Amino acid sequence: MGNKKILLIDSIHSDFESIVSKQGFQCIDGSLKSKQELIKEINDYIGIVIRSRFRIDDEFLREAKGLKFIARSGAGMENIDIDAAQKYNIEMINAPEGNRDAVGEHAIAMLLCLFNKLLIADKEVRQGIWKRNENRGIELKGKTVAIIGFGNMGSAFARCLSGFGVEIIAYDKYAEIDKKIFPNVVQTNLNEVFERADVVSFHVPLTEETRYLVNEEYLSSFKRNIYIINTARGLVVKTDALVNGIKSGKVIGACLDVIEFESSSFEKISNEQLPESWKYLIESNNVVLTPHIAGWTYESYRKLSEVMANKVLNLNL
């Protein structure tokens, strides 16, 4: 049968092991070991499963003489040195199908929370403050929502939007949207996004092309004042530019599940170490913040492992 040992660098749902073990694979928990400890034993494994605990780089992979695949429990692959993996002929697997629905629902929830001032109203009511006119909301119906990036996450967000009576436009320079599957989505160019969008939601991977995509110049290109949603990666949005946009009124409000100041393992450094722009965001009533949990539901935790396991079994190992 040969080597069928899989190293679990991060904790994942037990369904992964349940599925692959039926085909003879053995899963070994390495989630409590350091990167240097794992480098010493990585040659014993045919595959590894990671989330985001540390970067899988050339130093790590050159010791993995028998490694055939890297499976990422999630969508983004920026914590893997893709060039190095390709150099060593290592297959790369991710599982965006597992958490796309969670991301779509979370983006909707944040937007409705912002539109209806739910965080402000809830806090005030708990304090015995009863402000009706001041907490009057706005409706999503009738708005033009632009989706930037129409892969698994962007398309899931479009499905969630379909019942709200909005006009959905989408920009993705690398994908052709199937009109049979998404008849209510209009694929368009960036100029039309700038011209027509009321809400802009980002669903792009973090690459050199998308790093700080949302900067001063980008925001100034919009004809209308806009709302921004970012459930992708924090480094897609330059915080200083976003804050300046909020101050000027160009950005009416923002929903941020990710921030520029997260570490590579998606942990946030302490507020004391963060710049003034972050302090402005956390004090703003025009911003809704969550701690990188859009794709992290109980259901998605399970589905991510199921998707990964089935992709592993489909490899020619």
N, C-alpha and C positions, 0 to 999 in steps of 0.2 A: 504493500500500500504506500510505502514511502512516508516522507515527512508530511504530516497534516496538522501540525501544531500552529495555533493562532494566538498571538499575544494581544491581550486587551490592555492597551495603555491607559485608557480611561474607563470609568464605569459606564455600562450601557444596560439596556433592558435585557433581562434573562431570555427573552424570546430568541435572540440571536444565537445563543449557545444551544437552545433547545432545537432549533432548526438545523444548524450545521452539524451538530453531533450525530444526527441520524444518518449522515453521510460519512461518518468516520472521522470528522474533525475533532480535535481536542483544544479547548479554550483554556488559556492560562492567564490568570489575573496578575497583571503587572502594574496596576494603578497606584500602588503605594511605593513603587521603586522609582528612584531618580533616573534622569536621562542617562547619566554615566553608568549607572548599574545596568540599565537595559542595553546599552551599547555592548557591554561585555557578553551578553547572552543572545543578542538579536539573531545571530547566525543559526540559532536552533529553530527558527520559525519560518513557515511558508507564507504567513500573512500577519498583518497587524491591523488593529482597529483603534482609531483615535477619535477624540473630539477636538480639543484645543489646548491640551495641557502644556505641550511644548512643540516647537517647530521640528518637523521631520526634515533634516537637512542632509547635505552630502556627507558630512562627518558621520552621521548616523547610518546612512544607507550604504556607505562603502564597506561597512562591517557586516551587512546583511546579505551574505553570499547566497543564501537559499531563498531569499524573499521573492515572492511572486506577486503579491498584491498589497496595497494599502487601502483600507476602507475607512472613509470619513463619515462619522455619524452626524450628518448635517449636510448643508449645501455647499458652503464656501470651501475652497481648496487653498486659500492663501497661506495656511500654516504648513504646506507641503512644498518642498523644492521640486517643482514639476520637472524642470530640466534634468535634475539629478535622477529622479525616478525614471524618466525616459531613457537616460544614459545607461541605467542598469536593467532596462527592460522589465520594469515593475509596473504592473497594471494599477490604475487608480480608480477607485469607486467612491462615489458620493451618493447621498440619498435624499435629494430635494423633494422627491415624491412623498416622503414620510412626514414632512412638517409644513408643506406648502399651504394646506388648509388652515392650520393654526396661524400662520403668518397673515393670511388673508383676513381671517376673522379678527385678529388682534388689530390690524390696521383700521378696520371698520370701527372697532370699539373705541380706539383712541380718537378717531376723527369725530365720532358722535359725542364723545365725552367733551371734546374741545368745543364743538359747535353749540352744545347745550349747556355749557358752563357747569358740568356736573361736579367737578372737583370743588369749585368755589361754593356752589350752592349747598353741597353736602356738608362742607366744613362750617358754613354759616348756620345752617339749620341746627346742627349739633350744639352750637353755641347760643341757640335761642334767637338767632337773627333771621328775620323773615323778609327777604328782599325779592319781590316778584319782577318788577320792571327792570331792575339792575341785572337780573339773571335771565332775561329774555334770550332765548336761543335763536339760531337760524336753521333752516331746513337744508338738508342735503339735496332733496329733489330739485331738479332744474339746473344744478351746477354742472360744469364741464370738468371732468376728472381726467388728468393726464397721467398715464402709467409709463414710467421710464424703465424699460427692461421688461420684456414680455416672455420670460421663461416660466419655470414652474411657479415661482412666487408671484410674479406679475399677473399671470393668467388666473391664478387662484384668487387674487384680489379682485380681478374683473368679474369672476363668477359671483363673489360675495356682493359686488356692487349692483348686480343685474336687476335686483328687485327694488332699487331705490329711485328709479326714475331719473337717473343722471345720464349725461352724454359721456361716453367713455372714448377717449382717444389714446393711442399708444404709440410710443416711439421705441423701436429696437432696430438698430442698424444691422444686426446679425441674424434676425429671424423674420420669417414670413408668416403672418398670422393667418390661420385657416378660417376663412369666413363661414364655412359650414359649422365649425365648432363654436366660433365666436361671432355670430351675425350682428351683434350689437356693438362690436368694437371696431372703431375706425383707425386703421394704421395710417400714420401720418408722419410728416417730417418735423424737425425740431423747430423750424420757424413757425409752424402752425401751433405747436405747443406753446411757444412764447406768446403767440397772438391770442389764444383762446382759453387757456387753462385758468380755472379757479382754484383747483386743488392739484398738487403735483406729488405723486408718490413714487419713491425710488425702490427699484427691485433689481439692482445690478450687482454683479460680483465685484469685489475689490481687485482692481488691476491698476497698472500704471495709467491707463486711459481714464479710469473712473476716480482715481485718488484726487480729492478736492475738486471733483466735478462741479459741485455747487460752491461757487466763489462769488466775489463781488460782481464780476462781469456777467456771469450766468444769471444771477438774480436780477440785475438791472435790465436784462433782455426781455423780461415779461411785461406785456402791455398792461395787464391787470394786477391788482394786489392779490397775493396768493396765500394759500395755506400749504404747508409742506409736511409730508410724512416720510420718515426714514426708518424702515425696518431692515435695511440691507446691511451696511457696514458703516461705522462711525466716521471713518476717514473719507467717505464720499462727500460729506458736508464739512466745509470749513466753518468752524464755530464763530470766529470773528465776523465773517461775512454774514452769517445767519443773524447774529445779534444786531449788526448794523442794519440789516434788512428789517428786523422787527422794530428797531428804534425809528427808522424812517417811515414805517407804515407799508413798505413794499411787501413784507411778510406779515400777514395778519395774525398768524398763529402757526405753531409747529407741533407735530407729534413725533417724538424721538424715542425709539426703543433702543437705539445705539448712539454712542457719542464718540467724538474724536479722541477722547482721553482714555479709552479702554486699553488695557494691555493686550498682548497677543493672545492671551488665554481668556479674554473677554471679562476680566475683572477691572473694576474702576479704582484708580488710585485715590487717596483720601482728598476730601474737599480742600484741605489746607494747602495742598500742593497744586491745586488747579488754578487756572488764570481767571481774571475778572470776568471774561466772557461767559464762563461756566456759572459763576456766581450770579450773573445777570439772569441766565436761563432758569436757575432753580428758584429765583424769586419772582419770576414772571407769571402772571395769570394767563398769559397767552400761549403757554407751553405745557404740554402733557408729556411726562417722562416715565419710562419703565426700564428695568434693568436687563435689557437684552433677553427678553422672555417671549418674544412674539412667536417663535417656533418651538416653545418649550412647554407644551401642554402634556397632561398625562397620556392622552391618546397619541400624540406625536412621538413621545418617548418610546412607546411600543412600536409604532409604525416605522420609525427610523431603523430599528433593529431588524424588523421583518424585511424591509426593502434591502438593506445591506446583505442580510443572510441569503436572500434569493439571488442577488447579483453575484455573490461569491460562488454559489452553487452553479451558476451559469458560466463561470470561467472554465477555460480548458486547462485544468490543473492535473 
